[in-house]
Amino acid sequence: MNLAQIIDSYVAHKRSLGMRFDSPAKILKMFHRAIGPVEADHIDQEMVRAFLNRTRVSSSWHTKYYALDALFRFAIRRGLIAASPMPYLIPKRPAYATPYIYSPEELRLLLEAAATLDVHYRGNGKRPGIQPQTLRTLILLLYGAGLRLSEALSLTTDDVDLSAKCLVVRNTKFFKTRLLPIGPKLAAALALYAENRVAIAGRLPTTTAFFLDRWGKAISRQTAERYFRIVRDRIGLKRRDGAYFQPRLHDLRHTFAVHRLVAWYRSAADVQRLLPKLSTYLGHLGLAETQHYLSMTPELLREASRRFESYASPGGRP
């Protein structure tokens, strides 16, 4: 069997299990283009290594490695090839990007910088691809509802039900659609943007996307991240812990989860009982995924310690 047939069979198998599987599928197609139309059992370690070494050793290198490794293990289990051509020795994988948890003050500064984005660009005789109110509202939504960036940018005008203060998040990472209630302050910010989104864009929309760029089109992930980096750098926000990744838009989702947990601790809520609700709100398949988002910040550790002390002290609640 040739490589293309094995890839098609493998991707179809993964998607039949309910996985979107877009990123691994792209890697496998890249590999097929690089290798060419060959029989799978003709692929050797040198061919695989040449493909992998197009990328410097990083998380991306290892992501490609494990995508290929899983493909060949699938082929071996089904008797399509006799042995895996994957290299035996691989470099140590860099540590996963530790989420950056924004402080309330940093969030305030980000929102202020987003609001002056247009002024900054007009000084250079340019207009930004995202207008200030659009970027500010996007940041508020990501933090206020804990959405993935792709989920926020995929929202349509019909998905934002402001009368019910509810969002419809469709066909997400795990092919799930969920309804998200939102608070009155976030609903008011979205309503303000919804009222002015066409005027803000300056052109008639060519899409039903809720968030529009200045050409009236849906905002791409790359564009949103680019303008976020601009406002982040303008306020001098950077990591001090030596981590590879600087603060990202995606970290607003982590921040939402951690701040929610801190608030529950401070209000003496039953965190163990509420954690599954947070997992559902975030669109996770189970608690294990949610635990990844709950980075142990000093503030969270302090609140958890206080809760433990109250339970451990004489007369404390069980």
N, C-alpha and C positions, 0 to 999 in steps of 0.2 A: 504494500500500500504506500502511496506517495505521501509526502508531508502535508500537502493541502487537505487531503482527505482525512488524515488523522486530526488535524486542527479543527476542521469542520465538525467532525464527530465529537471531539472533546468539548468544544464550545457549546454545541447543542445539548450535550449531556449536562453540563453545568447549568445552563439556562432552564433545563427541564426540572432542576431542583429548586427553582425559584430565585436564582441569582441573576443579577443584571450582567455581571461579568464583562463589562465594557473595556476596562483598562487592560486586564490580562489578554483579552481577545486582540486588542490593538498591538500589544507586544508580540503576540504570536504571528500576526500578519506581517509585522516588521521583520521578524525572523525569516518568514517564508520569502519575502521579497529579497532579503539579503542572501539567502542560501540558493534560491532558485527552485525550479521544478525537479526535485530529486526524490528518489525513493528514500523513505525514512531510515531504512537500515544501512544506507550509504553515508549517513551523517556521522562525523567523528568529533572527537574532543576539540581538535584544532578549529574546525568550522564554528563550533559553539563558542569557543574562547575568542575567536576573532570578532564575532557579533557582540559579545559581552564587553569586550575591551574598547568598543567604540565610545563607551560611557566611562568616565573616570569612576574610580571606586567610591561609591556613595550609596545612599539608600536606593537610588534609581538602579544602580548596577545590581544590587541584591534583589530588587523587585523583578528585574528581567530574569535573573538566575532562577528564582523560585517559580516563576511562571513557566519557564522551559522545563524545569525539573518535574513539575506537576504534570506537564503534558507527556513527557516520556514515561513517567511512572504509570500514567493512565494507559499508554500504549503497551507497556510490558504486561500489565494485568490482563489485558485483552488479547495477548499473544500476537500483537501486531509487529513488535520488534523483540529481539532476544535480549538486548542489553541497552542500558542508558549511555548516551554519548556525553553526559555532563562531566565537566572536570571534577576530579576528586578533591583537589585543594582549592579552597576559596578564601579570599581575604576576610578579615573580621568585619562584621557588619557594624556600621556606625550606630550609636545609640539613637533610639527613636526621639524625634523632636519633642522635647518637653513642652507641654502647653504653657503659654504665657497667660497669666491671670492678671487682667487689667484692674487697677485700683479705681475707685470712684473718681478720684481726681484726674487720672489719666483718661478715663472715659469722657469727662467734661472737656478736657483739652482737645481730644480728638474731635468732638462735636463742634467745638468752637473753630478749630482749624478747617473742618469741612465746610463750615458756613462761610468762610472767607476764601474758598478755593477760587471763585471766579475773579475776585479782586487780584489775587496773585497772578493769575494768567493774563488778565487784561493789561497788566504792567508789561508783559512781553508781547503785546499785540495779538494774543491768541485767546481762544475760548476753549475751556476744557471739554473733553468728550462727555463728561458727566457734570451736570450742573450742581451747584452747592447743595440745594435743598434735596436733590435726589440722593447724593452721597450721604448726607446727614441722616435722611430717613432710612436708608439702607443700613447704616450702622446701628441706628436705634432698633430696627427690626431684628437684626442678627443678635443683638444683646437682649432685647426685650422678649423674644420668643425662642431663642436658642436654636434657630434654624441653621441648617447647612447653607453655605453660600449658593450652591446650585439650586436648593429648594427656594430660596428667596428670589433668585433671578428668574425662576421658572413660574412664579406666580402670575396669574392673569387677572384682569380686572374682575372677572366673575369669581375668582378664588378669594378675593378680599371682601368679606361680608361685614361691612362696618356697622350696619344696623344691629346685627347679632353679635358684634365684637368677636368675630371668629374667622380663622383662616382655613382654607382647604388646601392641604399640601398633598399633591398627587404624585403617584408613581415614583416614589423616592428610592433610596439606595437599595431597598429590599422589595421593590415593586409594591409597596404599601401606600395606601392613601389614608390620611388621618385628619381629623378636625382639631384645630387648636384654638381654644379660647384665649383671648388676649385682654390685658388690663385696659382701663379707661384712658390712661395717659398715652399708651402706645396706639390705641385706637384713634385718639384725637390727632396724633402726629401723622398717621396713615391717612386720615380723612383730609387733613390739610394738604398733603401731597396729592391725594386723589383729585381734589378740587382744582389743583393748579398744574397737574402733570403735563397736560398738552401745552399750556402756555410756557411752562418751564422748558420743555423740549424745543419749543419754537417752531415746530413743524407738526403737521398732521401725522398721527401714528400710522405705521405700516404693519403693526402687530397688536395683538391683544395683551401683550406683556404689561404687567403693572408698572415696572420700572423701565423708564425710557432714557436713552441717550439723547444727545442734542440733535440727532438726525431722525428722531422718532422711531428708532429701532430698539429691539431688546438689547440689554447690556450683556456683553460677554464676561465670562469669569476673568479673563486676562485684563480687560479694561477696568473692572472693579478693583482688582488687586493692584493695578498700576496706580490708580488715583488714591487708593488707601495708603500705599507706600509714600506718596507725595505728602499727604497730611501727617503721616507718622513721622517722616523725617523732618518736617517743618517744626514740629514741637520737640524734636530731639529725643524721641522715644526709642530706646534700644535696650536690649538685654545686657545685663551685667554679669551673667552667670557663665559666660563662655559658650553657650549653646550655639549650634550652627545656624538655626533659623531665628530671624528677627520676628518681633510680634506680627501676627498675621490676622487677616479678617476671620479666619476659621477659629482663632483663639477667643473670639467673642462668644462662640458657642460653649467653649470650656468655661469661660468666665460666668456665663449665665448659670451653668450647672453648679459651680462652686459657690457663687453668691446665694443661690437658692438654698443650698444646704446650710450655709452659715446662718441665713435668716431663720431656718427651721430650728437650728440649735438654739439660737438666741430667744426664740419664742417658746422654748421648752416643748416643741412638737415631737411626736414619735417618729424619728427619722427613719427607723427601720421599716415602719409601716408605709411611710410616704415615698421611700426610694423607688418601689415599683411604679408609682405614678409618674415620677420624674422620668424613669426609663421609657414609659409609654409616650410621654409628652415629647421626648427627644426622638422618638421613632426607632428605638433600639429593639432588637429581637429578644434581648434578655438583660439581666442585671450585670452580667460580666462585661458587656460593652459599656454600660453606664459607669462602672467603676474606673474605666480607663480615663474618663473625663474628670473624675473627682480628684484632681491633683491636691496633694496635701500642702496647702499654703500655710504660712505661719498663723494666719487668722483662723483658718479652718481647724488647724491643730489645737489652737488655744481654746476654741469653743468646744471641741470634742473633749479636751482635757477637763474643762469645767463640768461638762455633763458627767464624765466618769467620776470626778470628785464628789459630785452631788449624790451619785448612786452609791459610792463607796463609803461616804461618811455616815455616822450613826443617825438613824432617822431619815436617811435619804430615800428617794423613791426607788422602787425596784425597777 
